[in-house]
Amino acid sequence: MPIAIDETRTAARLAGLVTGEDEIAALASQLSTVIDHFASIRDIDTSDVPPTHLAFKVETPFRKDVPGDPLSAAAVFRAAPAKDGSRLTVPRAPSERSDG
C-alpha cells in the first residue's frame, strides 16, 4: 500500500524527524514496506487462539490513595530539570504550523 508523499511529510513532521526533500521518497517507500508487512499479519488464521491481554500473569501492587502534604514550591524547583526565573520550562510540543 503506497504512502503518499504528503502523508510521509506529515508523519515525519509529527515524529519530529528532520528530513530533506531528498529523503521523503525513501521514507515513503520504507513506510509502505512496514505497513504492507502489518497488513500481511491480518492474513494469519488466529481463530483457534484464545484472546489474551497478557502473555503471563502480572501482579499489580496497589496502594491506598491517601492524601499527603503537598510539595513546597522550593522542593518542586529543586527537582525541576529546567526553570526560567519563577517558572518551570518544558520542551515545546510539535506544532501543526509550518512556521515552527
N, C-alpha and C positions, 0 to 999 in steps of 0.2 A: 504494500500500500504506500505509494509515493507520498511524501510530505511536501507540501508547497513551500516555496522559498520564503514567502511572507510569514507562514506559520513557524518556520525554522527561526527566522529573525526574532519573532515574538518569544519563542521558547528560550532562545539564547539570552535574550534580554531579561526575562523573568528568572532565569537560572543565575544571572549575574555573570555570564560569560562575556568576555570581551572578544569579539570576533570581527574580523575584517570581512569585506565583501568576498574576498577570495576564499575564505573558509566556509562561507554559508552553504555553498553547493555540496561540499564534502560532508558537512554536518547534516544536511538534509538527507543525504544518502545513508549515513550511519544511523540516523533516527529511523528511517524507513526500514532498515535491516532489523533493528531492535523491535519495532512494532510488528513486523512480519513474524518474528520469532514468537512473540507473545500470542499472536493470532493463531499460530500453529498449535499452541498448547490447548486451545479450545477444542481441537480435534481428538484429544485423548479421551478415551472412554473411562469415566470415573463413576459410572453408575453403581459399581459394587464397592465403592469406597465410602465408608460411613462419614458423615460430617463431623468435623472436629474443629475446635478452636485453638487447641494447643497439642503439640506432639507428646508432651509429658505433663504430669500433674505438677502444678506450681502452688506452693503455699504462700499466700499473700498475707503478711502480717498487717493487722490493722491496729491503730492506736486510737484512743479516745480523743475526740476533738475537744480539748479543754482550753478555754481562753487563758491567755497569759499576759504578762506585762508587755506593752509594745516596745519596740526598739526605739532608742533615742535617736534624734537626728545625727548626733555625733557618731554613734555606732554605725548607722547606715552609711555615712560619708567615709568612715574608716574602711568599710568593706567594699565600697564602690570602686569599680575599675577605672572610672573616669569621671571627672567633675569639672564644672566651669563656675567658679565663684560659689554661689549658694544653690546651684542646680546640678543634678546628675546628668551626664551626657550618655547617649546611646547611639549606635550606628544608624545612619539614615536607612530607611526602608526603601526597597526598589521602587522607582517611580514609574507610573504609566506614561508620563510625559516624555517626549523625545528630547527635550532640552535638559534632561537630567534632574 
